[in-house]
Amino acid sequence: MDNKQKIDPELVTPLETFLNATGGGLNLHDIPGTRVMMEQSAAVIKATLPPIDGVKTEDRQTAGPEGADDVHFRVYQPEQRTEKLPALLWIHGGGYTLGNVEGDDLMASRWAKELSCVVVSVEYRLAPEHPFPAPLEDCYCALKWLADHCDELDVEKSRIVIGGVSAGGGLAAGLALLTRDRGEIEVAYQLLVYPMIDDTNLAQASEDLADTFVWTRESNLLGWRAYLGCEPGGDDISPYAAASRAKDLSNLPPAFISVGDLDLFLSENIKYAHGLLEAGVSTELHVYHGAYHGFNGLAPTADVARRFNTDRDNALKRALHG
């Protein structure tokens, strides 16, 4: 049975719709064009959905890394609040080369309202124009701003969570390592949604090795090459860039990792979860049958996507509120 036959039946049509709309999938050979296509598609989808009431948003900025421009981010806060709130630093996905804050705008608003928290969503610089460590350092600057402005935001400083999806999950994992090692900021939890964390996962599709959907093996190679600014898979890759490279996973914040079993990142995510557990880090791992990369966004009404999103949100709620 090939991978396509293993797909959850409710996820087949959304995948076909995505492939038709993108001309066969994401094209990282034309990153500028793919960025425009994704932004246009996201705008069309957002226009069909009702806005989230009861949330105020504000675009803010802070000084960037030395020699770089300011880092921009969007802050979401529930309008009705009676006490200090926890906070989430959220990092969007896109293979380190695509995506923006706007794409996760409604989700961040919903989290702020339904989970009663402050959300800071980072507009980090993208590769290949800005390879590692630029995107990660942008995320660190935003996290530092959040920690330094807890009084202004009326945020409980001990309840700051970091999280991200796909490449954003990879950045969140790298940020957890970087924050631990710099020792300036306390992070309470890391939410890693099918994170992109292993630059050595480069085997290309063949007769003996099936390709994956949405995020293909070719896309993975091109994404890592753009982010690292060199060929991936070498001996000198920083664990802050590819968290699977980390030799020491001790003293990291508790983690939640979720991934579909048809996702290219399945094995690296399972391995990372095991490494965290072996290092004494409380870790929750969820694997979803018949699910490819990004399925919960492409088919949000499918049963498996509902379970995935509910598990993610429940983990986030526990992390934020204990």
VEXNU-260656 format. One record per residue (C-alpha): x, y, z; residue in three letters. Coordinates in nm, 2 decimals. Example, Ala and Ser with C-alpha at 12.3 -4.5 7.8 and 13.67 -1.06 7.14 Angstrom:
+--------+--------+--------+------+
!      X !      Y !      Z ! resn !
+--------+--------+--------+------+
!   1.23 !  -0.45 !   0.78 !  ALA !
!   1.37 !  -0.11 !   0.71 !  SER !
+--------+--------+--------+------+
***
This chain:
+--------+--------+--------+------+
!      X !      Y !      Z ! resn !
+--------+--------+--------+------+
!   0.00 !   0.00 !   0.00 !  MET !
!   0.15 !   0.34 !  -0.10 !  ASP !
!   0.11 !   0.65 !   0.11 !  ASN !
!  -0.18 !   0.78 !  -0.09 !  LYS !
!  -0.39 !   0.48 !   0.00 !  GLN !
!  -0.31 !   0.53 !   0.37 !  LYS !
!  -0.46 !   0.88 !   0.38 !  ILE !
!  -0.76 !   0.93 !   0.60 !  ASP !
!  -1.06 !   0.94 !   0.36 !  PRO !
!  -1.17 !   1.28 !   0.49 !  GLU !
!  -0.83 !   1.42 !   0.40 !  LEU !
!  -0.82 !   1.31 !   0.03 !  VAL !
!  -1.03 !   1.58 !  -0.13 !  THR !
!  -0.87 !   1.87 !   0.06 !  PRO !
!  -0.53 !   1.74 !  -0.05 !  LEU !
!  -0.64 !   1.72 !  -0.41 !  GLU !
!  -0.79 !   2.08 !  -0.39 !  THR !
!  -0.46 !   2.20 !  -0.25 !  PHE !
!  -0.25 !   2.04 !  -0.52 !  LEU !
!  -0.48 !   2.17 !  -0.79 !  ASN !
!  -0.47 !   2.52 !  -0.64 !  ALA !
!  -0.09 !   2.53 !  -0.62 !  THR !
!  -0.02 !   2.36 !  -0.95 !  GLY !
!   0.10 !   2.04 !  -0.79 !  GLY !
!   0.23 !   2.18 !  -0.46 !  GLY !
!   0.45 !   2.44 !  -0.30 !  LEU !
!   0.73 !   2.56 !  -0.54 !  ASN !
!   1.05 !   2.66 !  -0.35 !  LEU !
!   1.23 !   2.71 !  -0.68 !  HIS !
!   1.02 !   3.03 !  -0.70 !  ASP !
!   1.00 !   3.15 !  -0.34 !  ILE !
!   0.88 !   3.50 !  -0.42 !  PRO !
!   0.60 !   3.37 !  -0.64 !  GLY !
!   0.50 !   3.11 !  -0.38 !  THR !
!   0.49 !   3.38 !  -0.11 !  ARG !
!   0.25 !   3.58 !  -0.32 !  VAL !
!   0.03 !   3.28 !  -0.40 !  MET !
!   0.01 !   3.18 !  -0.03 !  MET !
!  -0.07 !   3.54 !   0.09 !  GLU !
!  -0.35 !   3.57 !  -0.17 !  GLN !
!  -0.49 !   3.23 !  -0.08 !  SER !
!  -0.49 !   3.31 !   0.29 !  ALA !
!  -0.66 !   3.65 !   0.23 !  ALA !
!  -0.94 !   3.47 !   0.03 !  VAL !
!  -0.99 !   3.22 !   0.31 !  ILE !
!  -0.98 !   3.48 !   0.58 !  LYS !
!  -1.24 !   3.69 !   0.40 !  ALA !
!  -1.49 !   3.40 !   0.42 !  THR !
!  -1.45 !   3.36 !   0.80 !  LEU !
!  -1.61 !   3.58 !   1.07 !  PRO !
!  -1.38 !   3.80 !   1.27 !  PRO !
!  -1.31 !   3.71 !   1.63 !  ILE !
!  -1.48 !   3.96 !   1.86 !  ASP !
!  -1.36 !   4.05 !   2.21 !  GLY !
!  -0.99 !   4.07 !   2.12 !  VAL !
!  -0.78 !   4.38 !   2.07 !  LYS !
!  -0.48 !   4.36 !   1.85 !  THR !
!  -0.18 !   4.59 !   1.81 !  GLU !
!   0.12 !   4.58 !   1.59 !  ASP !
!   0.44 !   4.65 !   1.79 !  ARG !
!   0.81 !   4.64 !   1.73 !  GLN !
!   1.14 !   4.62 !   1.93 !  THR !
!   1.50 !   4.66 !   1.85 !  ALA !
!   1.63 !   4.37 !   1.64 !  GLY !
!   1.96 !   4.19 !   1.67 !  PRO !
!   2.27 !   4.40 !   1.64 !  GLU !
!   2.30 !   4.54 !   1.30 !  GLY !
!   1.95 !   4.44 !   1.19 !  ALA !
!   1.62 !   4.63 !   1.16 !  ASP !
!   1.35 !   4.63 !   1.43 !  ASP !
!   1.16 !   4.31 !   1.48 !  VAL !
!   0.78 !   4.34 !   1.43 !  HIS !
!   0.51 !   4.14 !   1.60 !  PHE !
!   0.14 !   4.14 !   1.66 !  ARG !
!   0.00 !   4.14 !   2.02 !  VAL !
!  -0.34 !   3.99 !   2.09 !  TYR !
!  -0.52 !   4.05 !   2.42 !  GLN !
!  -0.88 !   3.96 !   2.53 !  PRO !
!  -1.08 !   4.28 !   2.59 !  GLU !
!  -1.24 !   4.13 !   2.91 !  GLN !
!  -0.98 !   4.05 !   3.18 !  ARG !
!  -0.98 !   4.07 !   3.55 !  THR !
!  -0.63 !   3.93 !   3.64 !  GLU !
!  -0.28 !   3.88 !   3.52 !  LYS !
!  -0.28 !   3.65 !   3.22 !  LEU !
!  -0.03 !   3.39 !   3.09 !  PRO !
!   0.13 !   3.46 !   2.75 !  ALA !
!   0.22 !   3.27 !   2.43 !  LEU !
!   0.49 !   3.37 !   2.19 !  LEU !
!   0.37 !   3.22 !   1.86 !  TRP !
!   0.59 !   3.15 !   1.56 !  ILE !
!   0.43 !   3.08 !   1.22 !  HIS !
!   0.54 !   2.81 !   0.98 !  GLY !
!   0.65 !   2.81 !   0.61 !  GLY !
!   0.96 !   2.61 !   0.57 !  GLY !
!   1.17 !   2.90 !   0.70 !  TYR !
!   1.11 !   3.07 !   0.37 !  THR !
!   0.73 !   3.14 !   0.36 !  LEU !
!   0.45 !   3.27 !   0.57 !  GLY !
!   0.37 !   3.57 !   0.79 !  ASN !
!   0.18 !   3.68 !   1.10 !  VAL !
!  -0.14 !   3.75 !   0.89 !  GLU !
!  -0.17 !   3.38 !   0.81 !  GLY !
!  -0.23 !   3.29 !   1.17 !  ASP !
!  -0.42 !   3.60 !   1.26 !  ASP !
!  -0.76 !   3.44 !   1.33 !  LEU !
!  -0.61 !   3.15 !   1.52 !  MET !
!  -0.41 !   3.38 !   1.74 !  ALA !
!  -0.72 !   3.59 !   1.81 !  SER !
!  -0.92 !   3.28 !   1.90 !  ARG !
!  -0.65 !   3.16 !   2.14 !  TRP !
!  -0.64 !   3.50 !   2.31 !  ALA !
!  -1.01 !   3.50 !   2.37 !  LYS !
!  -1.09 !   3.13 !   2.43 !  GLU !
!  -0.77 !   3.05 !   2.63 !  LEU !
!  -0.76 !   3.38 !   2.81 !  SER !
!  -0.41 !   3.47 !   2.73 !  CYS !
!  -0.19 !   3.73 !   2.56 !  VAL !
!  -0.05 !   3.61 !   2.23 !  VAL !
!   0.26 !   3.77 !   2.07 !  VAL !
!   0.30 !   3.65 !   1.70 !  SER !
!   0.64 !   3.72 !   1.55 !  VAL !
!   0.71 !   3.85 !   1.20 !  GLU !
!   1.06 !   3.71 !   1.18 !  TYR !
!   1.28 !   3.75 !   0.88 !  ARG !
!   1.27 !   3.48 !   0.62 !  LEU !
!   1.53 !   3.28 !   0.43 !  ALA !
!   1.70 !   3.27 !   0.19 !  PRO !
!   1.74 !   3.65 !   0.22 !  GLU !
!   1.79 !   3.61 !   0.59 !  HIS !
!   1.94 !   3.27 !   0.68 !  PRO !
!   2.01 !   3.14 !   1.03 !  PHE !
!   2.06 !   3.28 !   1.28 !  PRO !
!   1.85 !   3.58 !   1.17 !  ALA !
!   1.50 !   3.43 !   1.21 !  PRO !
!   1.59 !   3.27 !   1.54 !  LEU !
!   1.74 !   3.59 !   1.68 !  GLU !
!   1.43 !   3.78 !   1.57 !  ASP !
!   1.22 !   3.54 !   1.78 !  CYS !
!   1.45 !   3.58 !   2.07 !  TYR !
!   1.42 !   3.96 !   2.05 !  CYS !
!   1.04 !   3.93 !   2.05 !  ALA !
!   1.05 !   3.69 !   2.35 !  LEU !
!   1.28 !   3.92 !   2.54 !  LYS !
!   1.04 !   4.21 !   2.47 !  TRP !
!   0.75 !   4.00 !   2.60 !  LEU !
!   0.94 !   3.91 !   2.92 !  ALA !
!   1.05 !   4.27 !   2.97 !  ASP !
!   0.69 !   4.41 !   2.92 !  HIS !
!   0.50 !   4.18 !   3.15 !  CYS !
!   0.39 !   4.46 !   3.37 !  ASP !
!   0.27 !   4.67 !   3.08 !  GLU !
!   0.08 !   4.37 !   2.94 !  LEU !
!  -0.03 !   4.25 !   3.28 !  ASP !
!   0.12 !   3.92 !   3.21 !  VAL !
!   0.24 !   3.66 !   3.47 !  GLU !
!   0.61 !   3.64 !   3.39 !  LYS !
!   0.64 !   3.28 !   3.51 !  SER !
!   0.37 !   3.16 !   3.26 !  ARG !
!   0.53 !   3.24 !   2.93 !  ILE !
!   0.49 !   2.97 !   2.67 !  VAL !
!   0.66 !   2.94 !   2.33 !  ILE !
!   0.51 !   2.76 !   2.04 !  GLY !
!   0.52 !   2.72 !   1.66 !  GLY !
!   0.41 !   2.51 !   1.37 !  VAL !
!   0.63 !   2.33 !   1.11 !  SER !
!   0.93 !   2.56 !   1.06 !  ALA !
!   0.79 !   2.77 !   1.34 !  GLY !
!   0.80 !   2.46 !   1.56 !  GLY !
!   1.16 !   2.42 !   1.46 !  GLY !
!   1.23 !   2.78 !   1.56 !  LEU !
!   1.04 !   2.73 !   1.89 !  ALA !
!   1.25 !   2.42 !   1.96 !  ALA !
!   1.57 !   2.61 !   1.88 !  GLY !
!   1.45 !   2.90 !   2.09 !  LEU !
!   1.39 !   2.68 !   2.39 !  ALA !
!   1.76 !   2.56 !   2.36 !  LEU !
!   1.89 !   2.91 !   2.31 !  LEU !
!   1.68 !   3.06 !   2.60 !  THR !
!   1.80 !   2.78 !   2.83 !  ARG !
!   2.17 !   2.85 !   2.74 !  ASP !
!   2.15 !   3.23 !   2.76 !  ARG !
!   1.97 !   3.21 !   3.10 !  GLY !
!   1.79 !   3.55 !   3.06 !  GLU !
!   1.43 !   3.44 !   3.02 !  ILE !
!   1.22 !   3.17 !   3.19 !  GLU !
!   1.00 !   2.97 !   2.95 !  VAL !
!   0.73 !   2.76 !   3.10 !  ALA !
!   0.64 !   2.53 !   2.81 !  TYR !
!   0.71 !   2.46 !   2.44 !  GLN !
!   0.43 !   2.37 !   2.20 !  LEU !
!   0.58 !   2.20 !   1.89 !  LEU !
!   0.33 !   2.14 !   1.61 !  VAL !
!   0.49 !   1.90 !   1.36 !  TYR !
!   0.82 !   2.08 !   1.40 !  PRO !
!   1.09 !   2.09 !   1.13 !  MET !
!   1.40 !   2.01 !   1.33 !  ILE !
!   1.62 !   1.77 !   1.14 !  ASP !
!   1.84 !   1.90 !   0.85 !  ASP !
!   1.97 !   1.55 !   0.79 !  THR !
!   1.63 !   1.42 !   0.68 !  ASN !
!   1.72 !   1.46 !   0.31 !  LEU !
!   1.66 !   1.12 !   0.14 !  ALA !
!   1.48 !   1.19 !  -0.19 !  GLN !
!   1.17 !   1.01 !  -0.32 !  ALA !
!   1.24 !   0.70 !  -0.53 !  SER !
!   1.08 !   0.37 !  -0.63 !  GLU !
!   1.17 !   0.24 !  -0.28 !  ASP !
!   1.10 !   0.56 !  -0.08 !  LEU !
!   0.76 !   0.72 !  -0.11 !  ALA !
!   0.73 !   1.10 !  -0.12 !  ASP !
!   0.52 !   1.29 !   0.13 !  THR !
!   0.24 !   1.53 !   0.07 !  PHE !
!   0.22 !   1.91 !   0.10 !  VAL !
!   0.57 !   1.93 !   0.23 !  TRP !
!   0.77 !   1.70 !   0.00 !  THR !
!   1.13 !   1.57 !   0.03 !  ARG !
!   1.24 !   1.82 !  -0.24 !  GLU !
!   1.08 !   2.11 !  -0.05 !  SER !
!   1.26 !   1.99 !   0.27 !  ASN !
!   1.60 !   2.00 !   0.10 !  LEU !
!   1.54 !   2.34 !  -0.05 !  LEU !
!   1.40 !   2.48 !   0.27 !  GLY !
!   1.69 !   2.37 !   0.48 !  TRP !
!   1.94 !   2.49 !   0.22 !  ARG !
!   1.78 !   2.83 !   0.23 !  ALA !
!   1.76 !   2.85 !   0.60 !  TYR !
!   2.11 !   2.73 !   0.67 !  LEU !
!   2.28 !   2.92 !   0.39 !  GLY !
!   2.48 !   2.61 !   0.31 !  CYS !
!   2.42 !   2.25 !   0.22 !  GLU !
!   2.22 !   2.08 !   0.50 !  PRO !
!   2.34 !   1.75 !   0.66 !  GLY !
!   2.70 !   1.86 !   0.73 !  GLY !
!   2.89 !   1.81 !   1.05 !  ASP !
!   2.89 !   2.18 !   1.17 !  ASP !
!   2.52 !   2.26 !   1.19 !  ILE !
!   2.42 !   2.44 !   1.51 !  SER !
!   2.16 !   2.27 !   1.73 !  PRO !
!   1.99 !   2.62 !   1.76 !  TYR !
!   1.92 !   2.58 !   1.38 !  ALA !
!   1.82 !   2.22 !   1.38 !  ALA !
!   1.72 !   2.11 !   1.73 !  ALA !
!   1.77 !   1.74 !   1.65 !  SER !
!   2.14 !   1.81 !   1.65 !  ARG !
!   2.14 !   1.90 !   2.02 !  ALA !
!   2.35 !   1.67 !   2.24 !  LYS !
!   2.20 !   1.80 !   2.57 !  ASP !
!   1.82 !   1.82 !   2.60 !  LEU !
!   1.82 !   1.85 !   2.98 !  SER !
!   1.66 !   2.14 !   3.17 !  ASN !
!   1.43 !   2.23 !   2.88 !  LEU !
!   1.07 !   2.34 !   2.94 !  PRO !
!   0.80 !   2.06 !   2.92 !  PRO !
!   0.70 !   1.99 !   2.56 !  ALA !
!   0.40 !   1.89 !   2.35 !  PHE !
!   0.47 !   1.74 !   2.00 !  ILE !
!   0.20 !   1.65 !   1.75 !  SER !
!   0.24 !   1.51 !   1.40 !  VAL !
!   0.06 !   1.29 !   1.14 !  GLY !
!   0.19 !   0.95 !   1.05 !  ASP !
!   0.22 !   1.05 !   0.68 !  LEU !
!   0.42 !   1.36 !   0.76 !  ASP !
!   0.79 !   1.38 !   0.65 !  LEU !
!   0.87 !   1.49 !   1.00 !  PHE !
!   0.72 !   1.18 !   1.17 !  LEU !
!   1.05 !   1.00 !   1.26 !  SER !
!   1.24 !   1.31 !   1.36 !  GLU !
!   0.95 !   1.43 !   1.58 !  ASN !
!   0.93 !   1.09 !   1.75 !  ILE !
!   1.30 !   1.07 !   1.80 !  LYS !
!   1.31 !   1.42 !   1.95 !  TYR !
!   1.03 !   1.34 !   2.19 !  ALA !
!   1.22 !   1.03 !   2.30 !  HIS !
!   1.53 !   1.24 !   2.35 !  GLY !
!   1.35 !   1.49 !   2.56 !  LEU !
!   1.20 !   1.21 !   2.78 !  LEU !
!   1.53 !   1.04 !   2.82 !  GLU !
!   1.67 !   1.38 !   2.94 !  ALA !
!   1.40 !   1.41 !   3.20 !  GLY !
!   1.19 !   1.66 !   3.02 !  VAL !
!   0.81 !   1.61 !   3.06 !  SER !
!   0.69 !   1.55 !   2.71 !  THR !
!   0.36 !   1.47 !   2.55 !  GLU !
!   0.37 !   1.31 !   2.20 !  LEU !
!   0.07 !   1.27 !   1.97 !  HIS !
!   0.07 !   1.08 !   1.63 !  VAL !
!  -0.24 !   1.09 !   1.41 !  TYR !
!  -0.32 !   0.81 !   1.17 !  HIS !
!  -0.37 !   0.89 !   0.80 !  GLY !
!  -0.26 !   1.25 !   0.83 !  ALA !
!  -0.01 !   1.44 !   0.61 !  TYR !
!   0.17 !   1.77 !   0.68 !  HIS !
!  -0.06 !   2.06 !   0.75 !  GLY !
!  -0.38 !   1.85 !   0.73 !  PHE !
!  -0.55 !   2.03 !   1.02 !  ASN !
!  -0.54 !   2.35 !   0.83 !  GLY !
!  -0.64 !   2.21 !   0.49 !  LEU !
!  -0.93 !   2.00 !   0.63 !  ALA !
!  -1.02 !   2.15 !   0.97 !  PRO !
!  -1.37 !   1.99 !   0.98 !  THR !
!  -1.23 !   1.63 !   0.94 !  ALA !
!  -1.26 !   1.42 !   1.25 !  ASP !
!  -0.88 !   1.36 !   1.28 !  VAL !
!  -0.82 !   1.74 !   1.24 !  ALA !
!  -1.07 !   1.82 !   1.51 !  ARG !
!  -0.90 !   1.58 !   1.74 !  ARG !
!  -0.56 !   1.72 !   1.65 !  PHE !
!  -0.66 !   2.08 !   1.71 !  ASN !
!  -0.85 !   1.99 !   2.03 !  THR !
!  -0.55 !   1.81 !   2.17 !  ASP !
!  -0.32 !   2.10 !   2.08 !  ARG !
!  -0.55 !   2.36 !   2.23 !  ASP !
!  -0.61 !   2.15 !   2.55 !  ASN !
!  -0.23 !   2.11 !   2.59 !  ALA !
!  -0.18 !   2.49 !   2.54 !  LEU !
!  -0.46 !   2.56 !   2.80 !  LYS !
!  -0.29 !   2.34 !   3.06 !  ARG !
!   0.04 !   2.50 !   2.99 !  ALA !
!  -0.09 !   2.85 !   3.02 !  LEU !
!  -0.32 !   2.80 !   3.32 !  HIS !
!  -0.18 !   2.49 !   3.50 !  GLY !
+--------+--------+--------+------+
***
